Every structure is written in structure tokens, then in C-alpha cells.
Amino acid sequence: MQKSLFAAAVMTAGAGAAHAQTNVTIYGIVDAAYVRESGGAAGTNNKITSGAAAASRIGFRGTEDLGGGITALFTLENGFRVDTGEVDASGTIFNRQAYVGLRSSAGTLTLGRQYTPWHQALTQVGDPFNTGTAGTARSLFPDYGANVRSSNTILYSAPVLEGFTGELAYSPGEQAGSNDAGRQFGGAVGYSAGPLAVRLAYNNRNSDVAAAPGVTPISRTIATNTLLVASYDFQVVKAHFAYGRDHGFNSAPLGNTSNPFGGVAPVPSTDSTDLLLGITAPFGPGTVLASLMRKNDKTTFNQDAHSWAIGYVYPVSKRTNFYAAYGAISNRNGAGYTVANNTEAGSGDRAFNLGVRHSF
């Protein structure tokens, strides 16, 4: 009798533990492309690139029901290069995303390394190329560094209410003796209903260095990025729009900082605007993508740039597609903008991509 009671107790405890286990999903993208770049001082560059359309990655996503309408969640995401098998950022494991948090009817709160609301607005609404391939908005828009992801971040996402959404992000600078140095914060508000999506995003980054033993303090202007994006699906064609305002130190970093066109090194703008007009349209079994962009440098250097891009995505299954894209930039007054893709800044003012992307 005692043995039966003991066995029943063990089974009950085991069932309770199993019920409390985290539900974990493994996911990822494997993307590789032939990339041809030209127009730079180094001449034509032919290569196999990992993640031209979307960075190759493997991730782990999990949830656990804590009861009372509250769910614990986490995401750990590693980026890798399928062309070499290497991690795409040395010295890191989960360099793309690494966060943990809670979700309830009041919204979601997460802590860790995460995408900024500014980047999500550009990728999810404004850019028809989803910041990938030779058509990516990041060729002219400042979609680099801490504008894309920020570490040590607290992110709150409000629940969707009548089509309205909202996000707030805050990253302490973590420099002793200063509450401001290195700090970053931002947010976004949006509305989506039927064919229309609109989002307004903001990012504010302090690049100061606080005084410390053996460290010289540095004071810089605050970098601010304001972005308005919209899309409207006319069924026959989907229109995309993005307008950005960048101001302050490192508000518009150059993707390629190695003076790709030779001569006098270009200067990153500290006062500029960005404009994108684009479309996505069904054509045959796939989708045509196209965009026009303009960078207006308002500093005395007046290093403006214009670009255009066209691409085609051909799905061969629900998880696999082929893609091709071509992009070109016209730089003025010594500007140094290069045709990028999702994982590389590019080496010239023209680029062609032909690749395959598989998600799992």
C-alpha cells in the first residue's frame, strides 16, 4: 500500500513538473548569395556572401505559462556565416538577440539585447526590401550599430488596441559616475488597419565618455533619429514610404568607413534627411520590389546621394525562395555611400545579388 502511494506521489509530481516545463522552439534562416560589387576604388569584387537577403541565424525561443494570464518568455539568437561556417561576430554567442521577459494582457516587458523600435519600423513597414539584398534601405538610411540593436535594454511593448501599437526602450549607459554617458532610449507608435500601416519612431543616443581614473572624459552632441514610415496595399501594388531626420554626432554613420572610393575620405553627416519611395507587386509566381532613395546632407559638406534598386523574389516552397536584386548609388561632393546588403556594407556604388534563402 505504501509503495502504491509513493508511486502515485512521484507520478503526480512528475506530471506537475512536466506541465511547468518551458515550450522551446528552434528556428533559423540559412541564406547565401553570389554578390558582385563594382564602382569602388578596389575595383570589381565577386564573392559568395552569407545573409545577403536576411542574415543567417539559429535561434531558440521559449515560453512558460506562469498562470494568472502571465507568460515568461525568452529568445536567444546566434548569427553565423554559411559561406565559412564561422560565427558572424567574433567573441559572441547570441549576438543578434538575447533577452528574457514577461507577457500579460498589460503588454510585454523584456530585458537584454534587442532590436530598437526605430529599426523595426524601417524593416517592417518602410523598406520594401526589408533591409535586405542590394535594395536595402541601409545603403542610405543609418541602419547600423546601435540604431539596429542595443544591449542592456529594457523594452516595453503595449498590447494592440483598436489597431494602435506602442513601444518604449531604454538602455542605461552603465558608466560609473554618470547617468547620461552612453545612454540610449527610444520608442515608436503605430497604427495598422486593413491595407494601411503607419509608424513613427524615435531613437536618442548619448556617445559621451564619463570621467574615470585614467580615462579622459569626452562630451559629444546627442544623436537623434526620427523616422516616419507608411505602407498601403492597393492589392495590385503595395506602396512604401519612409522619411528620416538624423541629427548629432554619429546619427548617420557610414556603412563602409574605409574610404571606399579613394581620394578625400567622406565625412559622416551630422545633419541630414533620408527619403524612400518604394513598391512591392506580385508578378508571375513571385514578387517585384523596387525603391528610390535620397540622402540630403544639410552640413557644409553637402555630401548628398541618390539611389535606385530593383529586385525579384521567387518562392519555390513555403520556406525557400530564390532572389535577385540590383542597386546603384550616385554620390555627390565626395559622399561615400555604398550599396549594402543585409550583412555587408558594400564596397562600391553598384551591386548585384543572386541567392537562395531557406527558413526553418
C-alpha positions in Angstrom: 0.0 0.0 0.0 2.8 2.4 1.0 4.7 1.6 -2.3 1.5 2.4 -4.3 1.0 5.7 -2.5 4.7 6.6 -3.1 4.5 5.7 -6.8 1.3 7.8 -7.2 3.0 10.8 -5.5 6.1 10.5 -7.8 3.8 10.3 -10.9 1.8 13.4 -9.7 5.0 15.4 -9.0 6.4 14.4 -12.4 3.2 15.4 -14.2 3.4 18.8 -12.4 7.0 19.3 -13.4 6.3 18.4 -17.0 3.4 20.9 -17.1 5.7 23.6 -15.9 8.4 23.0 -18.5 9.3 25.7 -21.0 8.0 25.2 -24.5 11.1 25.7 -26.7 11.2 26.3 -30.4 14.3 26.1 -32.6 14.2 28.3 -35.6 16.6 29.9 -38.1 17.5 31.2 -41.6 20.2 29.9 -44.0 20.9 32.4 -46.7 23.7 32.5 -49.3 24.2 34.6 -52.5 26.5 35.4 -55.2 27.4 39.1 -54.9 29.1 41.3 -57.4 30.1 44.8 -56.3 31.7 47.5 -58.5 32.5 51.2 -58.7 34.8 51.4 -55.7 38.5 52.2 -55.6 39.2 48.4 -55.2 37.5 47.6 -58.5 35.1 44.8 -59.1 34.5 42.3 -56.2 32.9 38.9 -56.8 32.1 36.7 -53.8 29.8 34.3 -52.0 28.0 36.1 -49.2 26.1 34.8 -46.2 22.8 36.5 -45.5 22.5 39.0 -48.4 18.7 39.0 -48.1 18.4 38.0 -44.4 21.3 37.2 -42.0 21.9 33.5 -41.5 21.0 32.6 -37.9 19.9 29.9 -35.5 17.7 30.8 -32.5 15.9 29.4 -29.5 12.6 30.8 -28.4 10.6 29.6 -25.4 7.6 30.4 -23.3 6.1 29.2 -20.0 2.6 29.7 -18.7 3.0 31.1 -15.1 -0.7 31.3 -14.5 -2.9 34.3 -13.9 -2.6 35.3 -17.6 1.2 35.8 -17.3 3.7 34.1 -19.6 7.5 34.0 -19.2 9.4 34.2 -22.4 13.0 34.2 -23.8 14.9 34.5 -27.1 18.5 33.6 -27.8 19.7 34.1 -31.4 23.1 33.5 -32.9 24.3 34.8 -36.2 26.6 32.7 -38.4 28.2 32.8 -41.9 27.0 30.0 -44.1 29.8 30.6 -46.6 32.5 29.8 -44.0 30.7 28.3 -41.0 32.0 31.0 -38.7 30.2 33.0 -36.1 29.5 36.4 -37.8 30.7 38.4 -34.8 33.8 37.0 -33.0 33.7 36.8 -29.2 29.9 36.5 -29.0 27.4 33.7 -28.9 24.0 35.2 -29.1 25.0 38.5 -30.8 21.7 39.0 -32.6 19.2 38.8 -29.8 19.4 37.7 -26.1 16.5 38.6 -23.8 14.1 37.3 -21.2 10.8 38.8 -20.0 7.1 38.6 -19.2 4.0 38.9 -21.2 0.4 39.6 -20.0 -2.7 41.5 -21.1 -0.9 44.7 -20.0 1.8 44.2 -22.6 5.3 42.6 -22.8 8.4 43.6 -20.9 11.8 42.2 -21.9 15.4 42.7 -20.8 18.6 42.1 -22.8 20.0 42.7 -26.3 17.1 43.6 -28.6 16.1 45.4 -31.8 15.4 49.1 -31.5 11.9 50.4 -32.3 13.5 52.6 -34.9 15.0 49.6 -36.8 11.8 47.6 -36.6 9.8 50.5 -38.1 12.1 50.7 -41.1 12.3 47.0 -41.7 8.7 46.0 -41.1 6.9 48.9 -42.7 9.1 51.4 -44.7 11.5 49.3 -46.7 10.1 47.1 -49.4 13.3 45.1 -49.3 13.1 44.5 -45.5 16.6 45.9 -45.2 17.9 43.0 -47.3 19.8 42.5 -50.6 21.2 45.2 -52.8 18.0 47.2 -52.5 18.3 47.6 -48.7 17.4 51.0 -47.2 20.6 50.8 -45.1 22.6 51.9 -48.2 21.5 55.5 -47.4 19.5 55.2 -44.1 21.6 55.0 -40.9 20.6 51.4 -40.1 23.9 50.4 -38.4 25.3 49.7 -35.0 23.2 50.7 -32.0 20.4 52.0 -34.3 19.7 48.4 -35.1 20.2 46.6 -31.8 21.0 47.8 -28.3 22.4 45.8 -25.4 21.4 46.1 -21.7 17.9 47.2 -22.9 14.5 47.3 -21.2 11.8 47.1 -23.8 8.1 47.5 -23.2 5.6 46.7 -25.9 2.0 47.7 -25.4 -0.9 45.4 -26.4 -2.6 46.2 -29.7 -5.6 48.4 -29.1 -8.0 49.2 -31.9 -5.1 48.9 -34.4 -2.7 51.1 -32.3 0.6 49.9 -31.1 3.4 51.4 -28.9 6.9 50.6 -27.8 9.4 52.1 -25.3 13.1 51.2 -25.0 15.7 52.3 -22.5 19.4 51.3 -22.2 21.4 52.7 -19.3 25.0 53.8 -20.3 26.4 51.7 -17.4 29.3 54.2 -16.9 30.2 54.9 -13.3 29.8 58.5 -12.2 27.3 59.4 -14.9 23.6 58.7 -15.6 23.8 60.1 -19.1 27.0 58.9 -20.8 26.3 56.0 -23.2 22.6 56.1 -22.5 20.1 55.3 -25.3 16.3 55.5 -25.4 13.6 55.5 -28.0 10.1 54.4 -28.9 7.5 54.0 -31.6 3.8 54.5 -32.0 1.9 52.9 -34.9 -1.4 52.2 -36.4 -2.4 49.3 -38.7 -5.8 48.5 -40.1 -6.6 46.7 -43.4 -4.3 47.8 -46.1 -2.7 50.7 -44.2 0.2 50.7 -41.8 1.8 53.8 -40.3 4.6 54.1 -37.7 6.5 57.0 -36.1 9.8 56.0 -34.4 12.5 57.8 -32.4 16.0 57.0 -31.2 18.2 59.1 -28.9 21.8 58.0 -28.2 24.4 59.6 -26.0 28.0 58.9 -27.0 29.7 60.8 -24.1 32.5 59.1 -22.2 32.4 59.7 -18.4 35.4 60.7 -16.4 37.2 57.8 -14.7 40.7 57.0 -13.4 42.9 57.0 -16.5 40.1 57.9 -18.8 39.7 61.3 -20.4 36.0 62.4 -20.4 34.5 63.2 -23.8 31.4 65.3 -24.5 29.6 65.0 -27.8 26.3 66.1 -29.3 23.3 63.8 -28.8 22.4 61.6 -31.8 18.7 61.7 -32.6 16.9 59.7 -35.4 13.3 60.4 -36.1 11.5 58.1 -38.7 8.1 58.2 -40.2 7.1 55.1 -42.3 4.0 54.0 -44.0 2.7 51.4 -46.4 -0.6 50.9 -48.2 -1.6 47.7 -50.1 -3.6 48.6 -53.2 -3.8 44.8 -54.0 -2.2 45.3 -57.4 0.8 47.0 -55.8 1.9 47.8 -52.3 3.4 51.3 -51.8 6.1 52.0 -49.2 7.3 55.4 -47.8 10.0 56.3 -45.3 11.2 59.7 -44.2 14.1 60.1 -41.6 15.6 63.1 -39.8 19.1 62.5 -38.4 21.0 65.0 -36.2 24.0 64.9 -34.0 27.3 63.0 -33.6 27.1 59.5 -35.2 23.5 59.9 -36.0 24.1 58.8 -39.6 27.2 56.6 -39.6 28.7 55.4 -42.9 28.3 51.7 -43.5 31.8 51.5 -45.1 34.2 53.6 -43.2 37.3 52.6 -45.2 37.1 55.4 -47.8 35.8 53.0 -50.5 36.1 55.5 -53.4 39.6 56.8 -52.6 40.6 60.5 -52.6 39.4 62.6 -49.7 37.7 60.5 -47.1 34.0 61.1 -46.8 32.5 62.6 -43.6 29.6 61.1 -41.8 26.7 63.6 -41.8 25.6 65.1 -38.5 22.6 66.8 -40.0 20.6 65.0 -42.8 17.3 63.7 -44.0 16.5 60.4 -45.7 13.7 59.7 -48.1 12.5 56.4 -49.6 9.7 55.7 -52.1 9.1 52.0 -52.9 6.8 49.3 -54.1 6.2 45.6 -53.9 4.0 44.0 -56.5 3.0 40.4 -57.5 4.5 39.4 -60.9 4.1 35.9 -62.1 4.7 33.4 -59.3 6.9 35.9 -57.4 7.1 39.5 -56.2 8.8 42.5 -57.8 10.5 45.0 -55.3 11.7 48.5 -56.2 12.8 51.7 -54.4 14.2 55.2 -54.9 16.1 56.9 -52.1 17.7 60.2 -51.4 20.1 61.3 -48.7 20.1 65.1 -48.2 23.2 66.2 -46.3 22.5 69.6 -44.7 26.0 70.2 -43.4 28.5 72.5 -45.3 30.0 69.3 -47.0 26.7 68.9 -48.8 27.5 65.2 -49.5 24.2 64.1 -50.9 23.4 60.8 -52.6 20.6 59.2 -54.7 20.0 55.5 -55.2 17.6 53.2 -57.0 17.1 49.4 -56.7 15.0 46.6 -58.2 14.6 43.0 -57.2 12.6 39.8 -57.6 11.7 37.1 -55.1 10.6 33.7 -56.4 9.2 31.3 -53.8 9.7 27.6 -54.5 8.1 26.5 -51.3 6.7 28.0 -48.1 10.2 28.1 -46.6 12.5 28.5 -49.5 12.9 31.3 -52.1 15.3 32.5 -54.8 16.0 36.2 -55.1 17.8 38.6 -57.4 18.5 42.3 -56.8 20.4 45.2 -58.3 21.2 48.5 -56.6 23.1 51.7 -57.7 24.1 54.9 -55.9 25.0 58.3 -57.2 27.3 60.1 -54.7 27.9 63.8 -54.8 30.6 66.1 -53.4 32.7 63.2 -52.2 30.0 61.3 -50.4 30.9 57.7 -49.5 27.7 55.7 -49.6 28.0 52.1 -50.8 25.4 49.6 -52.0 24.9 47.3 -49.0 23.0 44.1 -48.3 21.6 42.7 -45.0 25.0 41.6 -43.6 27.6 43.7 -45.5 28.1 47.4 -46.0 29.3 47.0 -49.6 32.4 48.2 -51.4 31.1 50.2 -54.4 28.3 52.2 -55.8 26.8 49.3 -57.7 25.9 45.7 -56.7 24.1 42.6 -57.9 22.8 39.8 -55.7 21.6 36.3 -56.8 20.8 34.0 -53.9 18.7 31.5 -52.0 17.1 31.8 -48.6 15.7 28.9 -46.5 13.9 29.3 -43.2 13.2 26.6 -40.6 
